[in-house]
Amino acid sequence: MITTQDLFIAQMDSEYTTKEQVILKFIKERDTDKLIKGQKYYYNEPDINDRKIYYYDENETLQLDDDATNNKDSNNFHKVLVDQKALYLFGEPMSIEFEDDSLEGYFTDLVDREDLDYDISQLGTASANKGVEYLHPYIDEKGSFKYLVIPAEQGIPIYNSSLENEMEAFIRYYPIYDNTIKKLRVEYWDKETVSYYISDGETGSVLMPDPTFEDGGHIMSHYDYFGGPAFWESGIPFIEFKNNKKKVGDLQFYKSLIDSYNRTMSDLDNNLEDIQEAILNISGAAGTPAAEIRRNLKYYKMAKTDGPDAKLEALTIEIPIAAKKELMDRLERNIFVFGQGIDVTNSDLGQKSGTALQFLYQNLDLKANKMEREFQRALNNFFKFVIEYINKDKNTSYTNKDIKLEFVRTKISDKKEEAEVDKVKSETVKNSTNILDLETLIKKHPLVGEKDDVEEIMKRVKAERSGGKEI
């Protein structure tokens, strides 16, 4: 984590005397391996794909064995676990309620609800892979409110030295092409301005003002609308969507288990395909290098021998399939346990009901709760920017508290048991008609969902009861 204190210390270094030099220093020193690693595993590019097999030659020198069987079996548990959490939290549209119909109309004019649901789902997947992803609200040249998802590997947040949650600045950088030369475009956002730079090369040593702007014009306000240049009062317009408080990706908690599973399966695959489990007793092959014997056996299924006593005898040993299977079963269980997911290989999954199903989701709930808390805060922050735009555009005085957000989780349920519960609820409502008011009865009825308009239902019920005339 970089703070304003780090910026100050860097500028005190004689090697980095300007803001531009400090910005470039932080970009060059940034390690994005952990961010990229989770994404690679998600797209089925695990470490096993890079495995090489070596052997010692007659001079006891380690050599790359290009002839060895080298299966690279990848098992994408990580994608299963990430998709489970993302779909569990974001598989259903978010429930967003507004203080009044006018605010809902203003909001919907700026932010497409379906697009927002999709983007939040994508942010959830990316955040689980990398630990964090960013959302960038902005006002375009036409004065329209827009937002953009920023990959975590393209952003460096800078925090207040004493308040870790308060962002003081943000460095955004991404590759561009100047003719055929690859360069970096860098944006430095503080609380009032944004500065645009171009590097002198892909790994440039110098940041120069972006030449697309006139002299000195590379430093400007956040936007130029509502009567002139201005800045976002809601803060730095880059919102962190964290996987958890520490911004750690899910892969870190079970990567070694997946790697071990992949290695074990690949080794077993090699054993079954090749003859590595056989010890060869060869007589009459003096002078033939061992490497040549191995190649002959592999490609030609033969060995050259000489003399009346020449022979080739295979002293085979049993492949420990049972032990390897037991290890792989244990690794698979541990991956789902420490990955806090639902073991989809469980043969009893379809037989579980009621309390057993609730218990099945216990670990996933714990993991999802952490992300939900962070995403709730992030979306509330996003709503601040939307509300700020609405208030300036419509001359209103809404606050982000006028928007209520709730995530609707998706889980397997016992339909038979739910039907029984609904039947009991219906009977309870029916037997309470002389005790409770109409509004309460409608709200408690099992067929009335959270998104249904209770007032509209009340009007229809009263109309039907009065013979078609509204009361």
BAMIDREN-18520 format. One record per residue (C-alpha): x, z, y; residue in three letters. Coordinates in steps of 0.2 Angstrom, whole numbers. Example, Ala and Ser with C-alpha at 12.3 -4.5 7.8 and 13.67 -1.06 7.14 Angstrom:
<nodes>
+-------+-------+-------+-----+
!     u !     w !     v ! res !
+-------+-------+-------+-----+
!    62 !    39 !   -22 ! ALA !
!    68 !    36 !    -5 ! SER !
+-------+-------+-------+-----+
</nodes>
This chain:
<nodes>
+-------+-------+-------+-----+
!     u !     w !     v ! res !
+-------+-------+-------+-----+
!     0 !     0 !     0 ! MET !
!     7 !    -5 !    17 ! ILE !
!     3 !     6 !    32 ! THR !
!     6 !     5 !    51 ! THR !
!    20 !    17 !    49 ! GLN !
!    29 !     4 !    37 ! ASP !
!    27 !    -9 !    50 ! LEU !
!    35 !     2 !    63 ! PHE !
!    49 !     6 !    51 ! ILE !
!    52 !   -12 !    47 ! ALA !
!    53 !   -17 !    66 ! GLN !
!    66 !    -4 !    68 ! MET !
!    77 !   -13 !    56 ! ASP !
!    89 !   -24 !    65 ! SER !
!    85 !   -38 !    52 ! GLU !
!    67 !   -38 !    57 ! TYR !
!    65 !   -37 !    76 ! THR !
!    49 !   -47 !    78 ! THR !
!    31 !   -46 !    72 ! LYS !
!    33 !   -63 !    63 ! GLU !
!    49 !   -58 !    54 ! GLN !
!    40 !   -42 !    48 ! VAL !
!    25 !   -52 !    42 ! ILE !
!    36 !   -64 !    32 ! LEU !
!    46 !   -49 !    25 ! LYS !
!    30 !   -42 !    17 ! PHE !
!    24 !   -59 !    11 ! ILE !
!    41 !   -62 !     2 ! LYS !
!    42 !   -44 !    -5 ! GLU !
!    25 !   -44 !   -12 ! ARG !
!    23 !   -44 !   -31 ! ASP !
!     7 !   -52 !   -37 ! THR !
!    12 !   -52 !   -56 ! ASP !
!    -1 !   -39 !   -60 ! LYS !
!   -15 !   -47 !   -50 ! LEU !
!   -11 !   -64 !   -59 ! ILE !
!    -9 !   -56 !   -76 ! LYS !
!   -27 !   -50 !   -78 ! GLY !
!   -33 !   -67 !   -73 ! GLN !
!   -22 !   -76 !   -85 ! LYS !
!   -28 !   -65 !   -99 ! TYR !
!   -46 !   -68 !   -94 ! TYR !
!   -43 !   -87 !   -96 ! TYR !
!   -34 !   -85 !  -113 ! ASN !
!   -16 !   -86 !  -107 ! GLU !
!    -9 !   -70 !  -115 ! PRO !
!     9 !   -65 !  -117 ! ASP !
!     9 !   -71 !  -136 ! ILE !
!     8 !   -89 !  -129 ! ASN !
!    26 !   -87 !  -123 ! ASP !
!    33 !   -80 !  -139 ! ARG !
!    49 !   -87 !  -147 ! LYS !
!    57 !   -83 !  -163 ! ILE !
!    76 !   -81 !  -165 ! TYR !
!    88 !   -79 !  -179 ! TYR !
!   107 !   -74 !  -181 ! TYR !
!   118 !   -88 !  -187 ! ASP !
!   134 !   -87 !  -198 ! GLU !
!   144 !   -81 !  -183 ! ASN !
!   131 !   -68 !  -179 ! GLU !
!   126 !   -76 !  -163 ! THR !
!   107 !   -75 !  -159 ! LEU !
!    99 !   -93 !  -159 ! GLN !
!    82 !   -99 !  -155 ! LEU !
!    74 !  -104 !  -171 ! ASP !
!    64 !  -121 !  -167 ! ASP !
!    61 !  -123 !  -186 ! ASP !
!    52 !  -107 !  -189 ! ALA !
!    33 !  -106 !  -190 ! THR !
!    27 !   -98 !  -174 ! ASN !
!     8 !   -97 !  -173 ! ASN !
!     2 !   -90 !  -157 ! LYS !
!   -15 !   -82 !  -161 ! ASP !
!   -24 !   -76 !  -145 ! SER !
!   -39 !   -65 !  -146 ! ASN !
!   -48 !   -64 !  -129 ! ASN !
!   -55 !   -46 !  -130 ! PHE !
!   -51 !   -45 !  -111 ! HIS !
!   -64 !   -58 !  -106 ! LYS !
!   -77 !   -50 !  -117 ! VAL !
!   -74 !   -33 !  -109 ! LEU !
!   -74 !   -40 !   -91 ! VAL !
!   -90 !   -51 !   -94 ! ASP !
!   -99 !   -36 !  -102 ! GLN !
!   -96 !   -26 !   -86 ! LYS !
!   -99 !   -40 !   -74 ! ALA !
!  -115 !   -45 !   -82 ! LEU !
!  -121 !   -27 !   -85 ! TYR !
!  -119 !   -23 !   -66 ! LEU !
!  -123 !   -41 !   -58 ! PHE !
!  -133 !   -50 !   -72 ! GLY !
!  -149 !   -46 !   -62 ! GLU !
!  -152 !   -50 !   -44 ! PRO !
!  -148 !   -35 !   -32 ! MET !
!  -163 !   -26 !   -25 ! SER !
!  -162 !   -26 !    -6 ! ILE !
!  -175 !   -18 !     4 ! GLU !
!  -176 !   -20 !    23 ! PHE !
!  -183 !    -8 !    37 ! GLU !
!  -196 !   -21 !    42 ! ASP !
!  -200 !   -40 !    39 ! ASP !
!  -192 !   -46 !    55 ! SER !
!  -175 !   -39 !    49 ! LEU !
!  -178 !   -47 !    32 ! GLU !
!  -181 !   -64 !    40 ! GLY !
!  -166 !   -63 !    51 ! TYR !
!  -155 !   -58 !    36 ! PHE !
!  -162 !   -72 !    25 ! THR !
!  -158 !   -85 !    38 ! ASP !
!  -140 !   -80 !    38 ! LEU !
!  -137 !   -75 !    20 ! VAL !
!  -144 !   -84 !     6 ! ASP !
!  -149 !   -71 !    -7 ! ARG !
!  -146 !   -81 !   -22 ! GLU !
!  -129 !   -86 !   -16 ! ASP !
!  -125 !   -68 !   -12 ! LEU !
!  -130 !   -63 !   -29 ! ASP !
!  -119 !   -76 !   -37 ! TYR !
!  -104 !   -72 !   -25 ! ASP !
!  -105 !   -54 !   -29 ! ILE !
!  -105 !   -58 !   -48 ! SER !
!   -89 !   -68 !   -45 ! GLN !
!   -81 !   -54 !   -35 ! LEU !
!   -85 !   -42 !   -49 ! GLY !
!   -76 !   -53 !   -62 ! THR !
!   -61 !   -56 !   -50 ! ALA !
!   -60 !   -38 !   -45 ! SER !
!   -60 !   -32 !   -64 ! ALA !
!   -46 !   -44 !   -67 ! ASN !
!   -35 !   -41 !   -52 ! LYS !
!   -41 !   -24 !   -46 ! GLY !
!   -48 !   -30 !   -29 ! VAL !
!   -54 !   -46 !   -21 ! GLU !
!   -59 !   -49 !    -2 ! TYR !
!   -74 !   -55 !     7 ! LEU !
!   -71 !   -63 !    24 ! HIS !
!   -86 !   -64 !    36 ! PRO !
!   -84 !   -75 !    51 ! TYR !
!   -93 !   -85 !    65 ! ILE !
!   -89 !  -104 !    64 ! ASP !
!   -87 !  -116 !    78 ! GLU !
!  -105 !  -119 !    79 ! LYS !
!  -109 !  -101 !    81 ! GLY !
!  -116 !   -99 !    63 ! SER !
!  -113 !   -83 !    53 ! PHE !
!  -103 !   -87 !    37 ! LYS !
!   -93 !   -78 !    24 ! TYR !
!   -79 !   -83 !    12 ! LEU !
!   -71 !   -75 !    -4 ! VAL !
!   -52 !   -73 !    -2 ! ILE !
!   -42 !   -71 !   -18 ! PRO !
!   -32 !   -55 !   -18 ! ALA !
!   -16 !   -64 !   -20 ! GLU !
!   -18 !   -72 !    -3 ! GLN !
!   -21 !   -55 !     6 ! GLY !
!   -11 !   -40 !    12 ! ILE !
!   -21 !   -26 !    20 ! PRO !
!   -12 !   -14 !    32 ! ILE !
!   -19 !     3 !    34 ! TYR !
!   -19 !    17 !    46 ! ASN !
!    -4 !    29 !    42 ! SER !
!   -15 !    44 !    42 ! SER !
!   -32 !    37 !    36 ! LEU !
!   -29 !    26 !    20 ! GLU !
!   -47 !    19 !    20 ! ASN !
!   -46 !    13 !    38 ! GLU !
!   -39 !    -5 !    39 ! MET !
!   -28 !    -8 !    54 ! GLU !
!   -23 !   -26 !    51 ! ALA !
!   -24 !   -40 !    38 ! PHE !
!   -12 !   -53 !    33 ! ILE !
!   -19 !   -69 !    25 ! ARG !
!    -8 !   -82 !    18 ! TYR !
!   -11 !   -98 !     8 ! TYR !
!    -2 !  -115 !     4 ! PRO !
!    -5 !  -130 !    14 ! ILE !
!     3 !  -147 !    14 ! TYR !
!    11 !  -155 !    30 ! ASP !
!    13 !  -173 !    24 ! ASN !
!    21 !  -170 !     8 ! THR !
!    30 !  -154 !    12 ! ILE !
!    22 !  -138 !     5 ! LYS !
!    21 !  -124 !    18 ! LYS !
!    12 !  -107 !    21 ! LEU !
!    -1 !  -105 !    33 ! ARG !
!    -2 !   -87 !    39 ! VAL !
!   -16 !   -77 !    48 ! GLU !
!   -12 !   -60 !    56 ! TYR !
!   -28 !   -51 !    60 ! TRP !
!   -29 !   -35 !    70 ! ASP !
!   -44 !   -26 !    77 ! LYS !
!   -46 !   -38 !    92 ! GLU !
!   -36 !   -54 !    89 ! THR !
!   -30 !   -66 !    76 ! VAL !
!   -13 !   -75 !    76 ! SER !
!   -10 !   -91 !    67 ! TYR !
!     7 !   -96 !    60 ! TYR !
!    15 !  -110 !    49 ! ILE !
!    31 !  -107 !    39 ! SER !
!    46 !  -119 !    39 ! ASP !
!    44 !  -122 !    20 ! GLY !
!    35 !  -115 !     4 ! GLU !
!    47 !  -100 !     4 ! THR !
!    51 !  -102 !    23 ! GLY !
!    63 !   -90 !    32 ! SER !
!    54 !   -93 !    49 ! VAL !
!    36 !   -91 !    55 ! LEU !
!    31 !  -103 !    69 ! MET !
!    16 !  -103 !    80 ! PRO !
!     3 !  -115 !    72 ! ASP !
!     6 !  -132 !    81 ! PRO !
!   -12 !  -137 !    79 ! THR !
!   -15 !  -125 !    94 ! PHE !
!    -9 !  -128 !   112 ! GLU !
!     5 !  -118 !   119 ! ASP !
!     1 !   -99 !   116 ! GLY !
!   -16 !  -104 !   109 ! GLY !
!   -11 !   -98 !    92 ! HIS !
!   -17 !   -80 !    97 ! ILE !
!   -35 !   -79 !   100 ! MET !
!   -51 !   -68 !    98 ! SER !
!   -60 !   -66 !    82 ! HIS !
!   -73 !   -78 !    88 ! TYR !
!   -79 !   -87 !   103 ! ASP !
!   -98 !   -85 !   104 ! TYR !
!  -112 !   -74 !   112 ! PHE !
!  -105 !   -78 !   130 ! GLY !
!   -86 !   -79 !   127 ! GLY !
!   -72 !   -73 !   116 ! PRO !
!   -75 !   -57 !   107 ! ALA !
!   -69 !   -46 !    92 ! PHE !
!   -79 !   -39 !    78 ! TRP !
!   -84 !   -21 !    83 ! GLU !
!   -87 !   -18 !    64 ! SER !
!   -68 !   -18 !    61 ! GLY !
!   -56 !   -30 !    53 ! ILE !
!   -67 !   -44 !    45 ! PRO !
!   -59 !   -43 !    28 ! PHE !
!   -69 !   -32 !    16 ! ILE !
!   -61 !   -25 !     0 ! GLU !
!   -71 !   -26 !   -16 ! PHE !
!   -62 !   -14 !   -27 ! LYS !
!   -63 !   -12 !   -46 ! ASN !
!   -59 !     7 !   -44 ! ASN !
!   -52 !    18 !   -31 ! LYS !
!   -34 !    14 !   -35 ! LYS !
!   -38 !    -5 !   -35 ! LYS !
!   -31 !    -6 !   -53 ! VAL !
!   -37 !   -21 !   -65 ! GLY !
!   -45 !   -17 !   -81 ! ASP !
!   -32 !   -25 !   -92 ! LEU !
!   -19 !   -12 !   -88 ! GLN !
!   -29 !     1 !   -99 ! PHE !
!   -28 !    -9 !  -115 ! TYR !
!   -15 !   -24 !  -113 ! LYS !
!    -3 !   -16 !  -125 ! SER !
!   -17 !   -15 !  -138 ! LEU !
!   -22 !   -33 !  -136 ! ILE !
!    -3 !   -39 !  -137 ! ASP !
!    -1 !   -29 !  -153 ! SER !
!   -17 !   -37 !  -161 ! TYR !
!   -11 !   -54 !  -156 ! ASN !
!     7 !   -51 !  -163 ! ARG !
!     0 !   -44 !  -179 ! THR !
!   -12 !   -58 !  -182 ! MET !
!     1 !   -71 !  -178 ! SER !
!    13 !   -63 !  -190 ! ASP !
!     1 !   -63 !  -204 ! LEU !
!    -4 !   -81 !  -200 ! ASP !
!    15 !   -86 !  -201 ! ASN !
!    17 !   -76 !  -217 ! ASN !
!     3 !   -85 !  -225 ! LEU !
!     8 !  -102 !  -219 ! GLU !
!    27 !  -101 !  -222 ! ASP !
!    38 !   -93 !  -235 ! ILE !
!    45 !   -79 !  -224 ! GLN !
!    40 !   -66 !  -237 ! GLU !
!    50 !   -74 !  -251 ! ALA !
!    68 !   -70 !  -254 ! ILE !
!    77 !   -85 !  -262 ! LEU !
!    91 !   -82 !  -275 ! ASN !
!   101 !   -99 !  -274 ! ILE !
!   116 !  -102 !  -286 ! SER !
!   127 !  -118 !  -285 ! GLY !
!   124 !  -121 !  -266 ! ALA !
!   141 !  -115 !  -260 ! ALA !
!   146 !  -123 !  -244 ! GLY !
!   129 !  -127 !  -238 ! THR !
!   125 !  -118 !  -222 ! PRO !
!   110 !  -106 !  -223 ! ALA !
!   101 !  -115 !  -209 ! ALA !
!   102 !  -131 !  -218 ! GLU !
!    95 !  -123 !  -234 ! ILE !
!    80 !  -116 !  -223 ! ARG !
!    77 !  -133 !  -216 ! ARG !
!    77 !  -142 !  -232 ! ASN !
!    65 !  -130 !  -240 ! LEU !
!    54 !  -131 !  -225 ! LYS !
!    53 !  -150 !  -223 ! TYR !
!    57 !  -157 !  -240 ! TYR !
!    52 !  -142 !  -251 ! LYS !
!    69 !  -144 !  -260 ! MET !
!    87 !  -137 !  -260 ! ALA !
!   103 !  -145 !  -264 ! LYS !
!   113 !  -137 !  -278 ! THR !
!   128 !  -142 !  -289 ! ASP !
!   135 !  -137 !  -306 ! GLY !
!   128 !  -132 !  -323 ! PRO !
!   124 !  -115 !  -317 ! ASP !
!   115 !  -120 !  -302 ! ALA !
!    97 !  -113 !  -300 ! LYS !
!    85 !  -108 !  -287 ! LEU !
!    74 !   -93 !  -290 ! GLU !
!    61 !   -86 !  -278 ! ALA !
!    60 !   -67 !  -278 ! LEU !
!    43 !   -65 !  -269 ! THR !
!    36 !   -49 !  -262 ! ILE !
!    18 !   -46 !  -259 ! GLU !
!    12 !   -49 !  -241 ! ILE !
!     5 !   -32 !  -235 ! PRO !
!   -12 !   -40 !  -230 ! ILE !
!   -22 !   -24 !  -233 ! ALA !
!   -10 !   -13 !  -222 ! ALA !
!   -11 !   -27 !  -208 ! LYS !
!   -30 !   -28 !  -209 ! LYS !
!   -31 !    -9 !  -207 ! GLU !
!   -20 !   -10 !  -192 ! LEU !
!   -30 !   -24 !  -184 ! MET !
!   -46 !   -15 !  -187 ! ASP !
!   -39 !     1 !  -179 ! ARG !
!   -32 !    -9 !  -164 ! LEU !
!   -49 !   -18 !  -162 ! GLU !
!   -59 !    -1 !  -162 ! ARG !
!   -46 !     6 !  -149 ! ASN !
!   -48 !   -10 !  -138 ! ILE !
!   -66 !    -7 !  -136 ! PHE !
!   -64 !    12 !  -134 ! VAL !
!   -51 !    12 !  -121 ! PHE !
!   -58 !    -4 !  -113 ! GLY !
!   -74 !     6 !  -112 ! GLN !
!   -85 !    -8 !  -118 ! GLY !
!   -98 !   -11 !  -132 ! ILE !
!   -90 !   -16 !  -149 ! ASP !
!   -99 !   -32 !  -152 ! VAL !
!   -92 !   -33 !  -170 ! THR !
!  -102 !   -17 !  -175 ! ASN !
!  -113 !   -23 !  -189 ! SER !
!  -126 !    -9 !  -185 ! ASP !
!  -128 !   -15 !  -167 ! LEU !
!  -145 !   -23 !  -170 ! GLY !
!  -152 !    -8 !  -179 ! GLN !
!  -149 !     5 !  -165 ! LYS !
!  -164 !    11 !  -155 ! SER !
!  -168 !    24 !  -142 ! GLY !
!  -155 !    37 !  -140 ! THR !
!  -143 !    28 !  -150 ! ALA !
!  -144 !    13 !  -138 ! LEU !
!  -141 !    25 !  -123 ! GLN !
!  -126 !    32 !  -132 ! PHE !
!  -119 !    15 !  -135 ! LEU !
!  -119 !    11 !  -117 ! TYR !
!  -111 !    28 !  -112 ! GLN !
!   -93 !    22 !  -110 ! ASN !
!   -98 !     6 !  -101 ! LEU !
!  -109 !    16 !   -89 ! ASP !
!   -93 !    27 !   -85 ! LEU !
!   -83 !    11 !   -81 ! LYS !
!   -97 !     2 !   -72 ! ALA !
!  -101 !    18 !   -61 ! ASN !
!   -83 !    17 !   -53 ! LYS !
!   -85 !    -2 !   -49 ! MET !
!  -103 !     1 !   -42 ! GLU !
!   -98 !    15 !   -30 ! ARG !
!   -84 !     4 !   -23 ! GLU !
!   -96 !   -12 !   -22 ! PHE !
!  -110 !    -1 !   -14 ! GLN !
!   -97 !     4 !     0 ! ARG !
!   -91 !   -14 !     2 ! ALA !
!  -108 !   -22 !     3 ! LEU !
!  -113 !    -8 !    16 ! ASN !
!   -98 !   -13 !    26 ! ASN !
!  -103 !   -32 !    24 ! PHE !
!  -120 !   -28 !    30 ! PHE !
!  -112 !   -20 !    46 ! LYS !
!  -105 !   -37 !    51 ! PHE !
!  -122 !   -46 !    47 ! VAL !
!  -131 !   -33 !    57 ! ILE !
!  -119 !   -34 !    72 ! GLU !
!  -122 !   -53 !    72 ! TYR !
!  -141 !   -51 !    71 ! ILE !
!  -141 !   -38 !    85 ! ASN !
!  -131 !   -49 !    97 ! LYS !
!  -141 !   -65 !    92 ! ASP !
!  -158 !   -57 !    93 ! LYS !
!  -155 !   -43 !   105 ! ASN !
!  -160 !   -30 !    93 ! THR !
!  -153 !   -13 !    88 ! SER !
!  -153 !   -12 !    69 ! TYR !
!  -140 !    -2 !    59 ! THR !
!  -134 !    -5 !    42 ! ASN !
!  -144 !    10 !    37 ! LYS !
!  -159 !    -1 !    39 ! ASP !
!  -154 !   -11 !    23 ! ILE !
!  -156 !    -2 !     6 ! LYS !
!  -146 !    -9 !    -8 ! LEU !
!  -148 !    -5 !   -27 ! GLU !
!  -140 !   -13 !   -42 ! PHE !
!  -151 !   -18 !   -56 ! VAL !
!  -141 !   -15 !   -73 ! ARG !
!  -144 !   -27 !   -88 ! THR !
!  -144 !   -19 !  -105 ! LYS !
!  -151 !   -21 !  -123 ! ILE !
!  -167 !   -11 !  -125 ! SER !
!  -179 !    -6 !  -139 ! ASP !
!  -194 !   -17 !  -135 ! LYS !
!  -205 !    -8 !  -148 ! LYS !
!  -200 !     9 !  -141 ! GLU !
!  -203 !     3 !  -123 ! GLU !
!  -220 !    -3 !  -127 ! ALA !
!  -225 !    14 !  -134 ! GLU !
!  -219 !    22 !  -118 ! VAL !
!  -229 !    10 !  -108 ! ASP !
!  -244 !    13 !  -118 ! LYS !
!  -242 !    32 !  -115 ! VAL !
!  -240 !    29 !   -96 ! LYS !
!  -255 !    18 !   -95 ! SER !
!  -266 !    31 !  -104 ! GLU !
!  -259 !    44 !   -92 ! THR !
!  -263 !    34 !   -77 ! VAL !
!  -280 !    30 !   -84 ! LYS !
!  -284 !    49 !   -86 ! ASN !
!  -278 !    53 !   -69 ! SER !
!  -290 !    42 !   -59 ! THR !
!  -300 !    57 !   -53 ! ASN !
!  -284 !    67 !   -49 ! ILE !
!  -272 !    55 !   -40 ! LEU !
!  -274 !    43 !   -25 ! ASP !
!  -275 !    25 !   -28 ! LEU !
!  -257 !    21 !   -21 ! GLU !
!  -249 !    34 !   -33 ! THR !
!  -258 !    27 !   -48 ! LEU !
!  -253 !     9 !   -44 ! ILE !
!  -234 !    14 !   -41 ! LYS !
!  -234 !    24 !   -58 ! LYS !
!  -242 !    10 !   -68 ! HIS !
!  -230 !     2 !   -81 ! PRO !
!  -235 !   -15 !   -76 ! LEU !
!  -230 !   -13 !   -58 ! VAL !
!  -212 !   -16 !   -55 ! GLY !
!  -200 !   -10 !   -41 ! GLU !
!  -201 !   -27 !   -32 ! LYS !
!  -220 !   -28 !   -32 ! ASP !
!  -230 !   -26 !   -16 ! ASP !
!  -240 !   -10 !   -19 ! VAL !
!  -250 !   -13 !    -3 ! GLU !
!  -255 !   -30 !    -8 ! GLU !
!  -260 !   -24 !   -25 ! ILE !
!  -270 !   -10 !   -17 ! MET !
!  -280 !   -23 !    -6 ! LYS !
!  -284 !   -33 !   -21 ! ARG !
!  -290 !   -18 !   -31 ! VAL !
!  -301 !   -12 !   -17 ! LYS !
!  -308 !   -29 !   -14 ! ALA !
!  -312 !   -31 !   -33 ! GLU !
!  -320 !   -13 !   -33 ! ARG !
!  -331 !   -18 !   -18 ! SER !
!  -338 !   -33 !   -25 ! GLY !
!  -326 !   -45 !   -17 ! GLY !
!  -326 !   -38 !     1 ! LYS !
!  -310 !   -31 !     7 ! GLU !
!  -311 !   -12 !    13 ! ILE !
+-------+-------+-------+-----+
</nodes>
